[in-house]
């Protein structure tokens, strides 16, 4: 992934990334005093969904039988990968719905919310996952807490994780060497004067 430095446009700061053949300007978002991240939101960007899926497909192991994703932002990408690969996908939920019977759960803390959240796997999906080789799909891996939660749910569901996939990793690049990704987003920390 080729990137450019931060630039300003209309009084806002952006960071440019390349996803396959596409370029996108990601707005910078302050997550803590003096700490900013480049906000990648795949929702509603059909071109990015299709291009990210096209490029990621080349990197995925052939043995994958089911795709698993947390709701919400990575669902379009997971659907597109599922459609092309002609394999099922499972969406873990942030809220347990009344129809979810025999569900599994795990608590995570996301960098974008900063609050504990519980992710839920519906009981019907447990049957689909049992004994299967799965790929975990996310839009951005930042702290790894969502992946940790997904791994835990897959272990409880007796599925084997064979790949962890994201459009981008973020933060400490060394931590994410095993993640199949299209690029890495730095965390921007203001230098103290």
Buried (B, 14 or more C-beta within 10 A) or exposed (E): EEBEEBEEEEEEBBBBBBBBEBEBBBBBEEBEEEEBBBBBBBEEBEEBBBBBBBBBEEEBEEEBBBBBBBBEBBBBBBBBBBEEBEBBBBBBBBEBEEEBEEBBBBEBBBBBEEEEBBBBBBBEBBEBBEEBBBBBBBBBBBBBBBBEBBBBBBEBBEBEBBBBBBBBBBBEEEEBEEBBBBBBBBBBEEEEE
